[in-house]
Amino acid sequence: MKKALSIFLTVVLCLFVCNFSAYPANTSELKKKISEADEKIAQAKKELKEAKDKQVSAEKQKEIIDNQISQIVSNIVYLNGQIDSANLQIAQKEQEIEIAQAKLDENKEYFKTRVLSMYKSGTSTYMELLFGAENMGDFLNRIDMLQYVVKNDKKIVDEMTEARDAVIEAKAVIEARKADLEDSKTLAQQQKASLDSALVQQQEIIAQLGEEVKINEQEAAAAQREKDALNRQLEKELAGYNAPSGGQTSYKGGKMAWPTPQGGTITCPFGYRTYPSVGMHTGLDIGIRYGSTIAAAEAGTVIKVVNGTTGYGKYLMINHGGGVVTLYAHSSKIVVQVGDYVERGQKIAEIGSTGFSTGPHLHFEVRINGTAVNPIGYIT
């Protein structure tokens, strides 16, 4: 029984500690956790930026590989065209060789036939033709004629042989060029295969980086949600904040100070309006020179500071106790932070025109238990 009771108390204690740590009971703990959340957000954003930078770099590398593959494919198409052209030229040269060889064979056969005919007719030698001359002049003429015939026969055979050999040589040149083209095509195909593999790897890297970016975005969003939750908790904590010793703990009523000590003009009163937007205007717009001081209308605790791009622009809220809260919007600069206790008339910000604003002015609100009321009834 004692052992069971001990275990039960231990569990209860653990639950109490966990719940206590999860929901800090004082502002200092909340501020510490908000600071830690800020560090988480900064780290998450840093890692997200690094992942996105890697992603951009990987996409650029993929684009380079894509371009290289495109160029190689174009080169392969060109080489295929050149190879096809070489095949046509080789086929043409083979046909020309056949024609030249046929003519050469035909002339050789003609010469053989003529020599055989001369032999059968009894004039098988050129000497018989010479000895048949009637005189010296006829003999010389027959020598010239024989020389011409022999020379012409040789010339015809030589020309035909040269023509055939020229075609054979041209064919060999084309075949050698075709072989070079085939080698270039093989090399290009090997390069393409290598780049295709590199492209697949790069796509895998991009996919992994995409997942990394997604995870980092989720972590950054989670850290921001954690901070927002802590800020809301701190705001609630500060809404019931007790002022330092000697200060007020609840709003006692009375007139608040004018929130712009340097003067200013009311440019838009509380109530329904049609410009610059149609609807209920929940505060008092005070037009004044850019950079002028914005002061706390009454002593209290700063419960909210927003430096983002909201409709209010940069704004802050002060809790004065008793359900009374004032809001100061469109400032250019805020000089206090959440949790600060400010005195009546203390500088808290500077006039600006941030957010949904048509010029430098202060949008001043007074809220009673969360409902905006006309500030005129609360300020001097």
C-alpha positions in Angstrom: 0.0 0.0 0.0 2.8 2.4 0.9 4.6 1.6 -2.3 1.4 2.2 -4.3 0.8 5.5 -2.5 4.4 6.5 -3.2 4.1 5.8 -6.9 0.8 7.8 -7.0 2.3 10.8 -5.3 5.3 10.7 -7.7 3.0 10.6 -10.7 0.9 13.5 -9.3 4.1 15.5 -8.6 5.4 14.9 -12.2 2.1 16.0 -13.7 2.1 19.1 -11.5 5.7 19.9 -12.6 5.0 19.3 -16.3 1.9 21.5 -16.2 3.6 24.2 -14.3 6.5 24.2 -16.8 4.1 24.2 -19.7 2.1 27.1 -18.4 4.4 29.5 -16.5 2.6 31.3 -13.7 4.6 34.6 -13.9 5.7 37.1 -16.4 9.4 36.5 -16.0 9.1 32.9 -16.9 6.8 33.8 -19.9 9.3 36.4 -21.1 12.1 33.8 -20.8 10.1 31.3 -22.8 9.3 34.0 -25.4 13.0 34.8 -25.7 13.7 31.1 -26.2 10.9 30.9 -28.8 12.5 33.9 -30.6 15.8 31.9 -30.7 13.9 28.9 -32.1 12.3 31.1 -34.7 15.6 32.7 -35.7 17.3 29.3 -35.9 14.4 27.9 -37.9 14.4 30.8 -40.3 18.2 30.5 -40.7 17.9 26.8 -41.5 15.0 27.5 -43.9 17.0 30.1 -45.7 20.0 27.8 -46.0 17.7 25.0 -47.3 16.1 27.4 -49.8 19.5 28.6 -51.0 20.5 25.0 -51.5 17.3 24.4 -53.4 17.9 27.4 -55.7 21.4 26.2 -56.3 20.2 22.7 -57.1 17.6 24.0 -59.5 20.2 26.0 -61.3 22.5 23.0 -61.5 19.6 20.9 -62.9 18.9 23.7 -65.5 22.6 23.5 -66.6 22.3 19.7 -66.9 19.1 20.0 -68.9 20.7 22.5 -71.3 23.7 20.2 -71.7 21.5 17.2 -72.5 19.5 19.4 -75.0 22.7 20.4 -76.7 23.9 16.8 -76.9 20.6 15.6 -78.3 20.8 18.3 -80.9 24.3 17.2 -81.7 23.2 13.5 -82.0 20.4 14.5 -84.4 22.9 16.5 -86.5 25.4 13.5 -86.5 22.6 11.1 -87.6 21.8 13.5 -90.5 25.5 13.6 -91.4 25.8 9.8 -91.2 22.7 9.3 -93.4 24.1 11.8 -95.9 27.4 9.8 -95.9 25.6 6.6 -96.5 23.8 8.1 -99.5 27.2 9.4 -100.9 28.8 6.0 -100.3 26.0 4.3 -102.2 26.3 6.8 -105.0 30.1 6.2 -105.2 29.6 2.5 -105.3 27.3 2.9 -108.2 29.8 5.2 -110.0 32.5 2.6 -109.4 30.4 -0.1 -110.9 29.8 2.1 -114.0 33.4 3.0 -114.3 34.6 -0.6 -113.9 32.0 -1.7 -116.5 33.2 0.9 -119.0 36.9 -0.1 -118.4 36.0 -3.8 -118.8 34.1 -3.0 -122.0 37.0 -1.2 -123.6 39.5 -3.8 -122.5 37.2 -6.4 -124.1 37.0 -4.3 -127.3 40.8 -4.1 -127.5 41.1 -7.9 -127.1 38.5 -8.4 -129.8 40.3 -6.1 -132.2 43.7 -7.7 -131.6 42.1 -11.1 -132.1 40.4 -10.0 -135.3 43.8 -8.6 -136.7 45.4 -12.0 -135.9 42.7 -14.0 -137.7 42.8 -11.7 -140.8 46.6 -12.3 -141.1 47.6 -8.9 -139.8 48.3 -10.0 -136.3 51.3 -7.7 -135.8 51.9 -4.1 -136.4 55.1 -5.1 -138.3 53.0 -6.6 -141.1 51.2 -3.4 -141.5 54.4 -1.5 -141.7 56.0 -3.8 -144.3 53.0 -3.4 -146.5 54.0 0.2 -147.2 54.6 1.1 -150.8 57.2 3.7 -150.2 59.1 5.5 -147.5 56.5 8.2 -147.2 53.8 5.6 -146.8 55.9 3.8 -144.3 56.4 6.9 -142.1 52.7 7.7 -142.3 51.9 4.1 -141.1 54.4 4.5 -138.2 52.7 7.7 -137.2 49.3 6.1 -137.4 50.4 3.1 -135.3 52.0 5.3 -132.7 48.7 7.3 -132.5 46.6 4.2 -132.2 48.9 2.7 -129.5 49.0 6.1 -127.6 45.3 6.6 -127.9 44.6 3.1 -126.7 46.8 3.6 -123.7 45.3 7.0 -123.0 41.8 5.6 -123.0 42.7 2.8 -120.7 44.7 5.1 -118.3 41.8 7.7 -118.2 39.3 5.0 -117.4 41.5 3.5 -114.8 42.2 6.9 -113.2 38.5 7.7 -113.2 37.6 4.4 -111.5 40.4 4.8 -108.9 39.3 8.4 -108.2 35.8 7.2 -107.4 37.2 4.4 -105.2 39.4 7.0 -103.3 36.4 9.3 -102.9 34.4 6.5 -101.5 37.2 5.6 -99.0 37.3 9.3 -97.9 33.5 9.3 -97.3 33.7 6.0 -95.4 36.5 7.4 -93.2 34.4 10.5 -92.5 31.4 8.3 -91.7 33.5 6.3 -89.2 34.5 9.5 -87.5 30.9 10.5 -87.4 29.9 7.2 -85.8 32.7 7.6 -83.2 31.4 11.1 -82.4 27.8 9.8 -82.1 28.9 7.0 -79.8 30.8 9.5 -77.6 27.8 11.9 -77.6 25.5 9.0 -76.6 27.8 8.1 -73.7 27.9 11.7 -72.6 24.1 11.8 -72.7 23.8 8.6 -70.7 26.1 10.1 -68.0 24.1 13.4 -68.0 20.8 11.5 -67.8 22.2 9.7 -64.7 23.3 13.0 -63.2 19.9 14.6 -63.9 18.1 11.7 -62.1 20.5 12.3 -59.1 19.9 16.1 -59.2 16.1 15.6 -59.3 16.4 13.4 -56.2 18.5 16.1 -54.5 15.9 18.7 -55.3 13.1 16.5 -54.0 15.1 15.9 -50.7 15.7 19.7 -50.4 12.0 20.3 -51.1 11.2 18.0 -48.1 13.8 19.8 -46.0 12.3 23.2 -46.9 8.9 21.9 -46.0 10.1 20.6 -42.7 11.9 23.9 -41.9 8.8 25.9 -42.8 6.8 23.7 -40.5 9.3 24.1 -37.7 9.4 27.9 -38.2 5.6 28.0 -38.2 5.4 25.9 -35.1 8.0 28.1 -33.3 6.0 31.2 -34.3 2.7 29.6 -33.1 4.5 28.8 -29.8 5.6 32.4 -29.5 2.2 33.7 -30.4 0.6 31.5 -27.7 3.1 32.6 -25.1 2.5 36.3 -26.1 -1.3 35.8 -25.7 -0.6 34.2 -22.3 1.7 37.0 -21.3 -0.9 39.5 -22.5 -3.5 37.9 -20.2 -1.0 37.8 -17.4 -0.2 41.4 -17.8 -3.9 42.3 -18.1 -4.1 41.6 -14.4 -0.7 43.1 -13.7 -0.2 44.9 -10.4 1.7 48.2 -10.6 4.9 48.6 -8.6 4.7 49.7 -5.0 2.9 53.0 -4.8 1.3 52.6 -8.2 -2.4 51.9 -9.0 -3.8 48.4 -9.1 -7.1 49.3 -10.7 -8.3 52.2 -12.8 -9.8 54.9 -10.5 -11.4 56.9 -13.3 -10.7 60.5 -14.2 -9.3 62.2 -17.2 -6.4 60.8 -19.1 -3.6 63.0 -20.6 -3.6 64.0 -24.2 -1.5 61.3 -26.0 0.5 63.8 -28.2 2.1 66.3 -25.8 3.2 68.5 -28.8 -0.4 69.2 -29.7 -2.1 68.0 -32.9 -5.5 68.2 -34.5 -8.4 65.7 -34.5 -8.7 64.7 -38.2 -11.2 61.9 -37.7 -13.5 61.5 -34.6 -14.9 58.3 -33.1 -17.9 56.9 -34.8 -19.3 55.9 -38.2 -17.4 57.3 -41.2 -17.3 56.9 -45.1 -13.6 57.9 -45.8 -11.0 56.6 -46.2 -13.0 53.4 -45.4 -16.7 52.9 -44.7 -17.6 51.7 -41.3 -17.2 52.3 -37.6 -14.1 54.3 -36.6 -13.1 52.8 -33.2 -10.7 55.6 -32.2 -9.6 59.2 -32.4 -7.2 60.2 -35.2 -4.9 63.0 -34.2 -2.9 64.6 -37.0 0.6 65.9 -36.1 4.1 66.2 -37.5 6.0 62.9 -38.4 8.3 61.9 -35.5 6.4 63.7 -32.8 6.2 62.1 -29.4 3.4 59.7 -28.4 2.9 59.6 -24.7 1.0 57.2 -22.3 -2.4 58.7 -21.6 -2.2 57.1 -18.1 0.1 55.0 -16.0 -0.1 51.3 -16.7 1.6 48.2 -18.1 2.4 47.6 -21.8 0.6 44.4 -22.7 1.1 44.3 -26.5 3.7 45.6 -29.0 3.3 44.9 -32.7 5.9 45.9 -35.2 4.4 44.1 -38.1 2.5 45.2 -41.2 -1.0 45.2 -39.8 -3.8 47.6 -40.6 -2.8 49.4 -37.4 0.8 49.4 -38.6 3.1 49.6 -35.6 1.0 49.8 -32.5 1.0 49.1 -28.8 -1.5 48.6 -26.0 -1.4 49.6 -22.3 -3.4 48.1 -19.5 -4.5 50.7 -16.9 -6.3 48.3 -14.6 -10.0 47.9 -14.0 -10.6 46.7 -17.6 -9.3 49.9 -19.1 -6.9 49.6 -22.0 -5.5 52.2 -24.5 -4.2 51.6 -28.0 -1.7 53.7 -30.0 -1.5 52.9 -33.7 0.3 53.9 -36.9 3.6 54.9 -35.1 6.9 55.0 -36.9 8.9 53.8 -33.8 7.9 52.1 -30.5 10.3 52.7 -27.6 8.8 50.4 -25.0 8.3 46.6 -24.8 5.8 44.2 -23.4 5.8 44.1 -19.6 7.2 47.7 -19.1 5.4 49.8 -16.6 5.0 53.3 -17.9 4.0 56.5 -16.1 1.4 59.0 -17.3 2.9 61.3 -20.0 5.9 59.0 -20.5 7.1 58.7 -24.2 6.1 55.3 -25.6 6.4 55.8 -29.4 6.8 58.3 -32.2 4.2 59.5 -34.8 4.3 57.7 -38.1 2.1 56.6 -41.0 2.5 52.8 -40.9 -0.3 50.3 -41.8 -3.5 51.6 -43.4 -2.8 55.3 -43.1 -3.3 58.3 -45.3 -0.6 60.4 -43.6 1.3 60.9 -40.3 -1.1 60.7 -37.3 -2.0 58.8 -34.1 -5.0 56.5 -34.0 -5.9 56.5 -30.3 -8.4 54.1 -28.7 -9.8 53.6 -25.3 -11.3 50.1 -24.6 -13.4 49.2 -21.6 -13.5 45.5 -21.0 -12.5 44.9 -24.6 -15.1 47.3 -26.2 -13.9 50.5 -27.9 -15.5 53.7 -26.5 -15.3 57.4 -27.5 -11.9 58.6 -26.2 -13.2 62.2 -25.9 -14.9 61.2 -22.6 -11.6 60.0 -21.1 -9.0 62.6 -22.1 -8.5 66.1 -21.0 
